[in-house]
Amino acid sequence: MSEKKEDPIRLFLLSALADGSLKAPHELARAFHATRAKPSDGPSAWRRYMNAIKQQATFMARSGALMFVRKGEPIHPDDVKGVVKLRLPLPGEAMPAPKPRDDDIWDGEDDGE
């Protein structure tokens, strides 16, 4: 049997954020692309990695390996929208609880209409 290879994007995110910095997903996608760029790549070729960076960041945040930050405050991965940055969690830092949604308050009772 062969050993399972570690995801290169996961390894890149851990490495890029190891210095404790905050980085936007597009910055990380550009930097990841720079490690794999071909001479024939156009100036926006980095965009092909955006979805993979976002998906891996969300997975890592749900497992506690990464934090999404908005306006300097950590947020739950389910609350990500708008401008966010990523960083590694601080020692002892727990993931915040998700914010309640308007559709979460439905009580399940039919109002007869």
N, C-alpha and C positions, 0 to 999 in steps of 0.2 A: 504494500500500500504506500501511496505517496502522502507526504505531509500536506496538510491544508495550507495554502499560501495566504498570507495576510493581505487584506485589501490595500492596494497602493494608495488609494485616496485617504483611507483611515490613517495609514502611516504618515502620509504627507501632512494631514491636519494636526496630528499629535506633534510632529516635528516643527511645523510652522508656528504653532501656538505655544511651544515649550518655553519660550522666553517670557511668558506671562502677558503678552500683548493682546490687544483687542484688534480683530481684523474683520472686515466686511467679507461676505461670501464672494463678491466679485473680485476682490483683491486676491483671495485664495485661489479662485479659478484661474486668474491670470498667472499667478505664480506657478501653479501646477502645470499649466500649459507650457510655461517657459522651460520646464524640465523635460518636456517631450516635443517641443516645437520642431517642425520640419521647415526647411528653407522655402518650400512652396506654400506654407500656410499664410493665409491672409491676415490682416490686422485684427479681425474679430474672431479668429479661430478659437480663442480661449472660451468663447461662449458655449462651445460644445460640452464643456466640463461643468457648467453651472448647475445643471440638474443633478449630476452625480455628487457634487459638493454639498448641495442642499439636502439631498436624501441621506448621505452618510452623516452629515452634521445632525440631522434630526434623529437618526438611529442612535448616534453616540450620545446625544443629549438625553434621550429617553433612558439610556442605560447609566447616565450619571458621569460619563467620560468627558462631557463638553457642556458649556453653558451658552445659551443665547442671551444677549444683553440688548435692552432697548432703553435709551436715555439713562445709561449708567446702572440700570437695575436688571438683575437676572430675571428672565421670564421662562415660563413653561413652554416646551416645544409646541404644544397645541395652541398657544397664544401668539405664535409668530405671524406677523403681518407688518408690512411697511419696512422701514429701515431698521435692520438689526446688525449686530456684530457678534462675533464668536470669540470665546476664550476658554481656557481650561478652568475647571472649578477651583476655587480657593480651598485650602485645607479646612475640612469640617463643614464646608458649605453644602447645604441640601438644595435639591431642586424645588423651586416654588410650586405651590399648588396651581392647577389651571384655574383661570377665571371662569365664573359661571356664565353660561350663555343664555340668551333669551329663550332659545328653543329647549333649554334644559329644565325650564320651570313648568312645562306642560305636566299637568297632574294625571293625565291618562284617562280622565273621565270624559265621556261624550256629553256634549251640551245639548244633544237632541236635534241639532240642525242637520 
